[in-house]
């Protein structure tokens, strides 16, 4: 200890100085740890430096790519060997869809870029002895840099921009420049960009009729009004993710999962989480379980006493629901009739591209930033998700806004996507460390109220849904629920991504799903074998899920009233928390 200006400084004070310094730097990097990035590059570079065989392999790849680029005009379209003279973009990469990209010189620029992209995809492959995450992180950072210098982002190199500029005599560039100045001003002043949309919660989205029947500091509980003469006695409680607003499950009438369930004769309750501020900085992960999931169950049990409850969790809400269900099973609480997990992970060893943002250095960096401000801000969080698909969510958006002067599309799901939330500092830190970083839930080390819980204790039937192109909760990771449970379980794999796959109402074109049934006496089947043995079925997964819920419900009864004597209606749905900014 020492004394400065007459006051004794302890190690706690010095640590606070360090954390404040790191928090200030973290704001400049939007929460991304430069130390984690440098460690990955160092790990990759050192291992590559002592791998002459790998160096020779990459040199050969560079040589072959250069030859293909030089000989491209002389080769047939397939390159003379079936490999193609050009380097084709991925099927989901639409930056080069314009027809003129197939014409020189635009074709040469595109091919040169794609050849470089292919080289770095191969160069970042993990080398024997490297830390498991270094290769993917290097590849991710290389793609970020390459996406920034793509010829599609440069007006003189983009044929679509040149064509429009000629047609409009440069008006598109002038309009785009004005848009950029406006966006830069909002960014510089940390002012939220006004999102002009025709979709408004409570008007044409999040508008299924109902009442808020309970409210505490973390959530409002909405009970939806019945639309059928009879309903299943067992109500449905939906636990959405707290990372975004709940109404991804109650968008427009045509694709509202909540409305669909109500119209099928279910009494539906849904949690609407608060948008936390600095005052909730010390709220814990277990507080979300106790005051959120368990608090909602208590209210539903009061409104419908004696009834078992169908519980459904989406994304992080599904993870929390699985924790609550395992705790209830341990404690002998049998109120759950069934459990549904939608794109929700219980094991995080294969948690997808988000793992590139989670290591000790990165989590400590985020913790210092959250320690200073009390929460993880919406922009800091959404930036990480945009970075997973930068060619679409960052650069293509910039080209559309600033070079092509196109108005952003206005869809219900885009309006919801722009309505992000914050996360309390303590809760988010506990979530990252205990689940993402240490994977405690499926390794027998996740304790609730000082006692470890186990998913295998859950006896209620489960319906687990994964989506084929999910980059947030990859379906093979979601499928691991079948490895750590021993109950009756149906696993469904649907087309689409993390959000779009969930929004699959009946009649939506181009949708399919696969459905399997694992009874309690069956052995584990690995995901690739499961995929090979289950053929896709055309249609929406909503229908077989609805049938499954009906199978586990009792004979229909008259609809209950909204609320109860202890929990009378507070206000109309969608409540007040959904409007918090």
C-alpha positions as CSV (number, residue, x, y, z in Angstrom):
1,X,0.0,0.0,0.0
2,X,1.1,3.6,-0.5
3,X,-0.4,7.0,0.1
4,X,-1.3,9.6,-2.5
5,X,-2.6,13.0,-1.4
6,X,-3.0,11.6,2.1
7,X,-5.2,8.7,1.1
8,X,-4.2,5.1,1.4
9,X,-4.3,3.2,-1.9
10,X,-5.1,-0.5,-1.8
11,X,-4.8,-3.2,-4.4
12,X,-8.6,-2.7,-5.0
13,X,-8.0,0.9,-6.0
14,X,-5.2,-0.1,-8.4
15,X,-7.5,-2.8,-9.9
16,X,-10.2,-0.2,-10.3
17,X,-7.8,2.1,-12.2
18,X,-6.8,-0.9,-14.5
19,X,-10.5,-1.8,-15.1
20,X,-11.4,1.8,-15.9
21,X,-8.5,2.1,-18.3
22,X,-9.5,-1.1,-20.1
23,X,-13.1,-0.1,-20.2
24,X,-12.2,3.1,-22.0
25,X,-10.2,1.2,-24.5
26,X,-13.0,-1.4,-24.9
27,X,-15.4,1.4,-26.0
28,X,-13.0,2.3,-28.8
29,X,-13.0,-1.3,-30.1
30,X,-16.7,-1.9,-29.6
31,X,-15.9,-4.5,-27.0
32,X,-13.5,-6.6,-29.1
33,X,-10.3,-7.5,-27.3
34,X,-7.2,-6.6,-29.3
35,X,-5.2,-8.9,-27.1
36,X,-7.3,-11.9,-28.0
37,X,-6.8,-11.0,-31.7
38,X,-3.1,-10.6,-31.4
39,X,-2.8,-13.8,-29.5
40,X,-4.6,-15.7,-32.3
41,X,-2.3,-14.2,-35.0
42,X,0.8,-15.0,-32.9
43,X,-0.3,-18.5,-32.3
44,X,-1.1,-19.1,-36.0
45,X,2.1,-17.4,-37.2
46,X,4.5,-19.2,-34.9
47,X,3.0,-22.6,-35.8
48,X,3.1,-21.8,-39.5
49,X,6.7,-20.7,-39.2
50,X,7.7,-24.2,-38.1
51,X,5.5,-26.1,-40.6
52,X,7.5,-26.2,-43.9
53,X,5.1,-28.7,-45.4
54,X,2.2,-26.4,-44.7
55,X,4.1,-23.5,-46.1
56,X,4.8,-25.5,-49.3
57,X,1.2,-26.4,-49.6
58,X,0.1,-22.7,-49.3
59,X,2.7,-21.7,-51.8
60,X,1.4,-24.3,-54.2
61,X,-2.1,-23.1,-53.7
62,X,-1.0,-19.5,-54.4
63,X,0.8,-20.6,-57.6
64,X,-2.2,-22.6,-58.9
65,X,-4.5,-19.7,-58.1
66,X,-2.3,-17.3,-60.0
67,X,-2.1,-19.6,-63.0
68,X,-5.8,-20.0,-63.1
69,X,-6.3,-16.3,-63.0
70,X,-3.8,-15.7,-65.8
71,X,-5.1,-18.5,-68.0
72,X,-8.8,-17.8,-67.3
73,X,-9.6,-16.0,-70.6
74,X,-8.0,-19.0,-72.5
75,X,-9.9,-21.7,-70.7
76,X,-13.5,-22.9,-71.3
77,X,-16.1,-21.9,-68.7
78,X,-15.3,-25.0,-66.6
79,X,-11.6,-24.4,-66.6
80,X,-11.0,-27.5,-68.8
81,X,-10.9,-29.7,-65.7
82,X,-14.3,-29.3,-64.2
83,X,-13.0,-26.9,-61.5
84,X,-13.9,-23.7,-63.4
85,X,-11.6,-21.0,-64.7
86,X,-13.2,-18.6,-62.3
87,X,-13.5,-18.6,-58.6
88,X,-17.2,-18.7,-58.0
89,X,-18.8,-16.9,-55.0
90,X,-20.7,-19.0,-52.4
91,X,-24.3,-19.6,-53.0
92,X,-25.3,-17.2,-50.2
93,X,-22.9,-14.4,-51.4
94,X,-25.0,-12.0,-53.5
95,X,-22.4,-9.2,-53.9
96,X,-21.6,-10.3,-57.4
97,X,-25.1,-11.1,-58.7
98,X,-25.2,-8.3,-61.2
99,X,-24.8,-9.6,-64.8
100,X,-21.9,-7.3,-65.6
101,X,-19.7,-9.1,-63.1
102,X,-19.4,-11.8,-65.7
103,X,-17.8,-9.3,-68.1
104,X,-14.2,-8.1,-68.2
105,X,-12.6,-6.2,-66.5
106,X,-15.2,-6.7,-63.6
107,X,-14.8,-10.5,-63.9
108,X,-11.1,-10.3,-63.4
109,X,-11.4,-8.1,-60.3
110,X,-14.1,-10.4,-58.8
111,X,-12.0,-13.5,-59.5
112,X,-8.9,-12.0,-58.1
113,X,-10.8,-11.2,-54.9
114,X,-12.4,-14.6,-54.7
115,X,-9.0,-16.3,-55.2
116,X,-7.6,-14.3,-52.3
117,X,-10.6,-15.2,-50.2
118,X,-10.1,-18.9,-51.0
119,X,-6.4,-18.7,-50.2
120,X,-7.0,-17.2,-46.7
121,X,-9.8,-19.7,-46.0
122,X,-7.2,-22.4,-46.5
123,X,-4.3,-20.6,-44.9
124,X,-6.3,-20.1,-41.6
125,X,-6.9,-23.9,-41.2
126,X,-5.7,-25.1,-37.8
127,X,-2.1,-26.4,-37.7
128,X,-1.2,-29.3,-35.4
129,X,-0.4,-27.9,-32.0
130,X,-2.4,-24.6,-32.3
131,X,-4.9,-23.7,-29.7
132,X,-8.3,-24.8,-31.0
133,X,-9.8,-21.4,-31.5
134,X,-6.8,-19.6,-33.1
135,X,-7.3,-20.8,-36.6
136,X,-11.0,-20.0,-36.9
137,X,-10.3,-16.6,-35.3
138,X,-7.5,-15.8,-37.8
139,X,-9.8,-16.9,-40.6
140,X,-12.6,-14.7,-39.3
141,X,-10.3,-11.6,-39.0
142,X,-8.9,-12.3,-42.5
143,X,-12.4,-12.4,-43.9
144,X,-13.3,-9.2,-42.1
145,X,-10.4,-7.4,-43.8
146,X,-11.1,-9.0,-47.2
147,X,-14.8,-8.1,-47.0
148,X,-13.7,-4.5,-46.4
149,X,-11.7,-4.3,-49.6
150,X,-14.0,-6.2,-51.8
151,X,-14.3,-4.7,-55.3
152,X,-18.1,-4.6,-54.8
153,X,-17.5,-1.9,-52.2
154,X,-15.6,0.4,-54.5
155,X,-17.8,2.6,-56.8
156,X,-15.4,2.6,-59.9
157,X,-15.0,-1.2,-59.6
158,X,-18.7,-2.1,-59.2
159,X,-20.6,-2.4,-62.5
160,X,-23.9,-2.0,-60.8
161,X,-22.9,1.3,-59.2
162,X,-21.4,2.5,-62.5
163,X,-24.5,1.7,-64.4
164,X,-26.8,3.5,-62.0
165,X,-24.4,6.5,-61.8
166,X,-24.6,6.8,-65.6
167,X,-28.3,6.5,-65.6
168,X,-28.9,9.0,-62.8
169,X,-26.0,11.3,-63.7
170,X,-24.5,10.9,-60.3
171,X,-27.6,11.7,-58.3
172,X,-27.3,8.4,-56.5
173,X,-23.8,9.3,-55.2
174,X,-25.0,12.7,-54.0
175,X,-27.9,11.2,-52.2
176,X,-25.7,8.5,-50.7
177,X,-23.2,11.1,-49.5
178,X,-26.0,13.0,-47.7
179,X,-27.1,9.7,-46.1
180,X,-23.5,9.0,-45.0
181,X,-23.2,12.4,-43.4
182,X,-26.4,11.8,-41.4
183,X,-25.3,8.4,-40.3
184,X,-21.9,9.7,-39.3
185,X,-23.4,12.5,-37.2
186,X,-25.6,10.0,-35.3
187,X,-22.6,7.7,-34.8
188,X,-20.3,10.5,-33.6
189,X,-22.9,11.8,-31.1
190,X,-23.9,8.3,-29.9
191,X,-27.5,9.2,-30.8
192,X,-29.8,6.3,-31.8
193,X,-30.6,6.4,-35.5
194,X,-34.3,7.0,-35.9
195,X,-35.8,3.9,-37.5
196,X,-38.6,4.9,-39.7
197,X,-40.9,1.9,-40.2
198,X,-44.5,1.3,-40.9
199,X,-44.4,-1.5,-38.4
200,X,-45.3,-0.4,-34.9
201,X,-45.6,-2.7,-31.8
202,X,-49.1,-2.8,-30.6
203,X,-50.4,-1.7,-34.0
204,X,-49.5,-4.1,-36.8
205,X,-46.8,-6.2,-35.0
206,X,-46.9,-7.5,-31.4
207,X,-50.7,-7.0,-31.7
208,X,-52.2,-10.3,-30.7
209,X,-55.0,-9.3,-28.2
210,X,-54.2,-9.9,-24.5
211,X,-53.5,-8.5,-21.1
212,X,-50.4,-8.0,-19.0
213,X,-51.3,-10.0,-15.8
214,X,-48.1,-9.6,-13.9
215,X,-45.1,-7.3,-13.8
216,X,-41.9,-7.2,-11.8
217,X,-38.5,-5.6,-12.3
218,X,-37.4,-8.1,-15.0
219,X,-40.5,-9.0,-16.9
220,X,-44.1,-8.5,-17.8
221,X,-46.3,-11.6,-18.3
222,X,-48.8,-11.4,-21.1
223,X,-51.9,-13.6,-21.2
224,X,-53.5,-13.7,-24.7
225,X,-57.2,-13.6,-25.2
226,X,-58.8,-16.8,-26.5
227,X,-60.3,-17.0,-30.0
228,X,-61.9,-20.4,-29.8
229,X,-64.9,-21.7,-28.0
230,X,-62.8,-24.3,-26.2
231,X,-59.2,-24.5,-25.3
232,X,-56.7,-27.2,-24.1
233,X,-56.6,-27.2,-20.3
234,X,-52.8,-27.0,-20.2
235,X,-51.6,-23.5,-21.0
236,X,-48.4,-22.7,-22.9
237,X,-45.8,-20.5,-21.3
238,X,-43.3,-19.0,-23.8
239,X,-39.9,-17.9,-22.5
240,X,-38.2,-15.7,-25.2
241,X,-34.6,-14.6,-25.4
242,X,-33.8,-11.4,-23.4
243,X,-31.2,-10.4,-26.0
244,X,-34.0,-9.0,-28.2
245,X,-37.7,-8.0,-27.7
246,X,-40.2,-10.9,-27.4
247,X,-42.3,-10.1,-30.4
248,X,-40.2,-12.0,-32.8
249,X,-42.8,-14.7,-31.9
250,X,-45.7,-12.3,-32.4
251,X,-44.9,-10.4,-35.6
252,X,-47.5,-9.7,-38.3
253,X,-50.7,-11.7,-38.1
254,X,-49.5,-13.9,-41.0
255,X,-46.4,-15.1,-39.3
256,X,-47.2,-14.8,-35.5
257,X,-46.4,-18.0,-33.7
258,X,-48.3,-16.8,-30.7
259,X,-51.4,-16.0,-32.8
260,X,-51.2,-19.4,-34.4
261,X,-51.2,-21.2,-31.0
262,X,-54.1,-19.1,-29.8
263,X,-56.1,-19.9,-32.9
264,X,-55.4,-23.6,-32.4
265,X,-57.1,-23.5,-29.0
266,X,-54.3,-22.9,-26.6
267,X,-54.2,-20.5,-23.6
268,X,-50.9,-18.7,-24.2
269,X,-48.7,-16.8,-21.8
270,X,-45.5,-15.0,-22.9
271,X,-42.8,-13.2,-21.0
272,X,-41.8,-9.8,-22.2
273,X,-38.4,-8.9,-20.7
274,X,-37.4,-5.5,-19.5
275,X,-34.7,-3.5,-21.3
276,X,-32.2,-3.2,-18.4
277,X,-30.3,-0.1,-17.5
278,X,-27.5,0.7,-15.1
279,X,-29.8,0.2,-12.1
280,X,-30.0,-3.6,-12.9
281,X,-26.2,-4.1,-13.2
282,X,-26.1,-6.6,-10.3
283,X,-29.0,-8.8,-11.5
284,X,-27.7,-12.3,-11.8
285,X,-28.4,-15.2,-14.2
286,X,-30.3,-17.0,-11.5
287,X,-32.4,-13.9,-10.9
288,X,-33.7,-14.4,-14.5
289,X,-34.6,-17.9,-13.6
290,X,-36.2,-17.1,-10.3
291,X,-38.0,-13.8,-11.1
292,X,-38.5,-14.7,-14.8
293,X,-39.3,-18.3,-15.5
294,X,-40.3,-19.4,-12.0
295,X,-42.1,-16.2,-11.3
296,X,-44.1,-16.6,-14.5
297,X,-44.9,-20.3,-13.6
298,X,-46.2,-19.2,-10.3
299,X,-48.6,-16.7,-11.9
300,X,-49.8,-19.2,-14.5
301,X,-50.4,-21.7,-11.8
302,X,-52.4,-19.2,-9.9
303,X,-54.6,-18.2,-12.9
304,X,-55.0,-21.9,-13.9
305,X,-54.6,-23.8,-10.6
306,X,-53.9,-27.5,-10.8
307,X,-53.0,-27.5,-14.5
308,X,-49.8,-28.8,-15.9
309,X,-48.0,-26.3,-18.2
310,X,-46.4,-26.6,-21.7
311,X,-43.2,-24.6,-21.5
312,X,-41.5,-23.3,-24.6
313,X,-38.2,-21.4,-24.7
314,X,-36.5,-19.7,-27.7
315,X,-32.8,-19.1,-28.0
316,X,-31.4,-17.9,-24.7
317,X,-34.8,-18.3,-23.2
318,X,-34.7,-22.0,-24.1
319,X,-31.3,-22.3,-22.3
320,X,-32.8,-20.7,-19.2
321,X,-35.9,-22.9,-19.5
322,X,-33.8,-26.0,-19.6
323,X,-31.9,-24.8,-16.4
324,X,-35.3,-24.1,-14.7
325,X,-36.7,-27.5,-15.8
326,X,-33.7,-29.4,-14.6
327,X,-33.9,-27.6,-11.3
328,X,-37.6,-28.4,-11.0
329,X,-37.0,-32.0,-11.8
330,X,-34.3,-32.2,-9.0
331,X,-36.7,-30.6,-6.5
332,X,-39.7,-32.8,-7.4
333,X,-41.7,-30.0,-9.1
334,X,-43.8,-31.7,-11.8
335,X,-45.8,-28.8,-13.1
336,X,-44.3,-29.0,-16.7
337,X,-46.4,-31.1,-19.1
338,X,-43.9,-30.7,-21.9
339,X,-40.8,-28.7,-22.8
340,X,-40.1,-27.2,-26.2
341,X,-36.6,-25.7,-27.0
342,X,-36.5,-23.6,-30.2
343,X,-33.0,-23.0,-31.5
344,X,-31.7,-23.2,-27.9
345,X,-28.4,-24.7,-26.9
346,X,-27.7,-26.7,-23.7
347,X,-24.2,-27.6,-24.6
348,X,-21.8,-24.9,-25.8
349,X,-18.7,-26.9,-27.0
350,X,-19.9,-26.4,-30.6
351,X,-21.7,-23.1,-30.2
352,X,-20.8,-21.8,-33.7
353,X,-19.1,-18.6,-34.8
354,X,-20.0,-16.8,-31.6
355,X,-17.3,-18.9,-29.9
356,X,-14.7,-16.7,-31.7
357,X,-15.8,-13.9,-29.4
358,X,-15.5,-16.0,-26.2
359,X,-12.2,-16.7,-24.5
360,X,-10.7,-15.5,-21.2
361,X,-9.2,-12.4,-22.7
362,X,-12.4,-11.4,-24.6
363,X,-14.7,-12.1,-21.7
364,X,-12.5,-10.0,-19.3
365,X,-12.5,-7.2,-21.8
366,X,-16.3,-7.2,-22.0
367,X,-16.5,-7.5,-18.2
368,X,-14.4,-4.4,-17.7
369,X,-16.6,-2.4,-20.1
370,X,-19.8,-3.6,-18.5
371,X,-18.3,-3.0,-15.0
372,X,-17.9,0.7,-16.0
373,X,-21.3,1.2,-17.6
374,X,-23.5,-1.4,-15.9
375,X,-24.7,-3.3,-18.9
376,X,-23.8,-4.5,-22.4
377,X,-25.2,-1.8,-24.8
378,X,-27.3,-2.8,-27.7
379,X,-24.8,-1.4,-30.3
380,X,-21.9,-3.2,-28.7
381,X,-23.9,-6.5,-28.9
382,X,-25.4,-6.0,-32.3
383,X,-22.0,-5.2,-33.7
384,X,-20.8,-8.7,-32.9
385,X,-23.8,-10.3,-34.7
386,X,-23.2,-8.0,-37.7
387,X,-19.6,-9.1,-37.8
388,X,-20.7,-12.7,-38.3
389,X,-22.1,-11.8,-41.7
390,X,-20.2,-8.6,-42.6
391,X,-20.6,-8.9,-46.4
392,X,-24.4,-8.7,-46.0
393,X,-25.0,-6.9,-42.7
394,X,-22.2,-4.3,-43.0
395,X,-20.8,-3.9,-46.5
396,X,-23.7,-4.7,-48.7
397,X,-25.8,-2.4,-46.6
398,X,-23.3,0.3,-47.0
399,X,-23.2,-0.1,-50.8
400,X,-27.0,0.0,-50.9
401,X,-27.2,3.1,-48.8
402,X,-24.2,5.2,-49.9
403,X,-23.5,4.1,-53.5
404,X,-26.9,2.9,-54.8
405,X,-29.0,5.3,-52.6
406,X,-31.5,2.6,-52.1
407,X,-34.1,2.8,-49.3
408,X,-33.8,0.0,-46.8
409,X,-36.5,-2.5,-47.1
410,X,-39.3,-2.4,-44.5
411,X,-40.3,-5.8,-43.2
412,X,-41.7,-6.8,-39.9
413,X,-38.6,-8.8,-39.0
414,X,-36.3,-5.9,-39.9
415,X,-38.3,-3.6,-37.6
416,X,-37.9,-6.2,-34.8
417,X,-34.2,-6.6,-35.5
418,X,-33.7,-2.9,-35.1
419,X,-35.4,-2.9,-31.7
420,X,-32.5,-4.4,-29.7
421,X,-32.0,-4.5,-26.0
422,X,-29.2,-4.2,-23.3
423,X,-28.0,-6.9,-20.9
424,X,-27.1,-6.5,-17.3
425,X,-23.4,-6.7,-16.5
426,X,-23.5,-9.4,-13.9
427,X,-26.0,-11.6,-15.7
428,X,-24.1,-11.4,-19.0
429,X,-20.8,-12.1,-17.4
430,X,-22.2,-15.2,-15.6
431,X,-23.8,-16.4,-18.8
432,X,-20.6,-16.1,-20.8
433,X,-18.4,-17.7,-18.2
434,X,-20.5,-20.5,-16.9
435,X,-22.1,-21.6,-20.1
436,X,-20.1,-20.4,-23.2
437,X,-16.6,-20.4,-21.7
438,X,-16.8,-23.3,-19.1
439,X,-19.8,-25.3,-20.5
440,X,-20.9,-26.1,-17.0
441,X,-24.5,-27.2,-17.7
442,X,-23.6,-30.4,-19.5
443,X,-20.4,-31.1,-17.7
444,X,-22.1,-31.6,-14.3
445,X,-20.8,-28.3,-12.8
446,X,-23.8,-25.9,-13.1
447,X,-25.2,-25.3,-9.6
448,X,-28.6,-23.8,-8.7
449,X,-29.0,-22.8,-5.1
450,X,-25.7,-24.6,-4.2
451,X,-26.7,-27.9,-5.8
452,X,-25.6,-29.2,-9.2
453,X,-28.4,-29.9,-11.7
454,X,-28.5,-32.4,-14.5
455,X,-30.6,-32.4,-17.7
456,X,-31.1,-36.1,-17.5
457,X,-33.3,-35.6,-14.5
458,X,-36.0,-34.1,-16.8
459,X,-38.8,-36.6,-17.4
460,X,-41.3,-34.4,-19.2
461,X,-41.5,-35.0,-23.0
462,X,-39.4,-32.6,-25.1
463,X,-39.7,-31.1,-28.6
464,X,-36.3,-29.7,-29.7
465,X,-36.0,-27.6,-32.9
466,X,-32.9,-26.7,-34.8
467,X,-32.6,-24.6,-38.0
468,X,-30.4,-25.7,-40.9
469,X,-28.5,-22.5,-41.5
470,X,-28.3,-21.2,-38.0
471,X,-25.0,-19.4,-37.3
472,X,-25.9,-18.4,-33.8
473,X,-27.1,-21.8,-32.5
474,X,-25.9,-24.4,-35.1
475,X,-28.3,-27.3,-35.3
476,X,-25.7,-29.9,-34.4
477,X,-25.1,-28.0,-31.2
478,X,-28.9,-27.8,-30.5
479,X,-29.1,-31.5,-31.3
480,X,-26.9,-32.3,-28.3
481,X,-29.9,-32.1,-26.1
482,X,-30.5,-35.7,-27.2
483,X,-27.1,-36.7,-25.8
484,X,-27.7,-35.3,-22.3
485,X,-31.4,-36.3,-21.8
486,X,-33.0,-39.7,-21.4
487,X,-36.7,-38.8,-21.8
488,X,-39.1,-39.0,-24.7
489,X,-37.8,-36.5,-27.2
490,X,-38.7,-35.3,-30.7
491,X,-36.0,-33.5,-32.7
492,X,-37.1,-31.4,-35.6
493,X,-34.7,-29.8,-38.2
494,X,-36.3,-27.0,-40.2
495,X,-35.1,-25.0,-43.2
496,X,-34.0,-21.4,-42.6
497,X,-31.8,-19.6,-40.1
498,X,-32.0,-18.6,-36.4
499,X,-35.0,-16.3,-36.9
500,X,-36.3,-17.1,-40.3
501,X,-36.5,-20.8,-39.6
502,X,-38.7,-20.1,-36.6
503,X,-41.1,-17.9,-38.6
504,X,-42.4,-20.7,-40.8
505,X,-46.2,-20.4,-40.9
506,X,-48.2,-23.1,-42.8
507,X,-48.4,-22.3,-46.5
508,X,-45.1,-20.5,-46.7
509,X,-43.4,-21.5,-49.9
510,X,-40.1,-23.3,-50.0
511,X,-40.1,-24.6,-46.5
512,X,-39.4,-28.1,-45.3
513,X,-38.5,-30.0,-42.1
514,X,-37.3,-33.3,-40.8
515,X,-38.8,-34.9,-37.7
516,X,-37.5,-37.7,-35.5
517,X,-38.7,-39.4,-32.4
518,X,-36.3,-40.7,-29.7
519,X,-38.1,-42.7,-27.1
520,X,-36.6,-43.2,-23.6
521,X,-35.4,-46.7,-24.4
522,X,-33.4,-45.8,-27.6
523,X,-29.7,-45.3,-27.8
524,X,-28.0,-42.1,-28.9
525,X,-27.8,-41.4,-32.6
526,X,-25.1,-38.9,-33.9
527,X,-26.4,-35.9,-35.8
528,X,-25.1,-36.9,-39.2
529,X,-26.6,-40.4,-39.0
530,X,-29.9,-38.8,-37.8
531,X,-29.8,-36.5,-40.9
532,X,-29.2,-39.4,-43.3
533,X,-32.1,-41.4,-41.8
534,X,-34.8,-38.6,-41.8
535,X,-36.0,-37.4,-45.1
536,X,-37.3,-33.8,-45.5
537,X,-41.0,-33.2,-45.5
538,X,-42.5,-30.2,-47.3
539,X,-44.4,-27.7,-45.1
540,X,-44.2,-26.0,-41.8
541,X,-42.9,-27.4,-38.5
542,X,-45.6,-25.5,-36.7
543,X,-48.2,-28.1,-37.7
544,X,-46.4,-31.3,-36.3
545,X,-45.5,-29.3,-33.2
546,X,-49.1,-28.2,-32.7
547,X,-50.2,-31.8,-33.1
548,X,-47.6,-32.9,-30.6
549,X,-48.9,-30.3,-28.1
550,X,-52.4,-31.6,-28.6
551,X,-51.3,-35.2,-28.0
552,X,-50.0,-34.2,-24.6
553,X,-53.0,-32.1,-23.7
554,X,-56.3,-33.1,-22.0
555,X,-59.8,-32.8,-23.4
556,X,-60.8,-29.2,-24.3
557,X,-62.6,-27.0,-21.8
558,X,-64.1,-23.5,-21.8
559,X,-61.5,-20.7,-22.0
560,X,-60.3,-19.2,-18.7
561,X,-60.7,-15.5,-18.0
562,X,-57.7,-13.1,-18.3
563,X,-55.9,-12.9,-15.0
564,X,-57.1,-13.8,-11.5
565,X,-58.1,-12.2,-8.3
566,X,-54.4,-12.2,-7.1
567,X,-53.2,-11.2,-10.6
568,X,-55.7,-9.0,-12.3
569,X,-54.9,-7.4,-15.7
570,X,-52.4,-4.6,-15.5
571,X,-52.7,-3.2,-19.0
572,X,-53.3,-4.3,-22.6
573,X,-50.8,-6.3,-24.5
574,X,-48.1,-5.8,-25.6
575,X,-47.5,-4.0,-22.3
576,X,-45.0,-1.3,-21.4
577,X,-41.6,-3.1,-21.3
578,X,-41.7,-3.7,-25.1
579,X,-41.5,0.1,-25.7
580,X,-38.4,0.7,-23.5
581,X,-35.5,2.1,-25.4
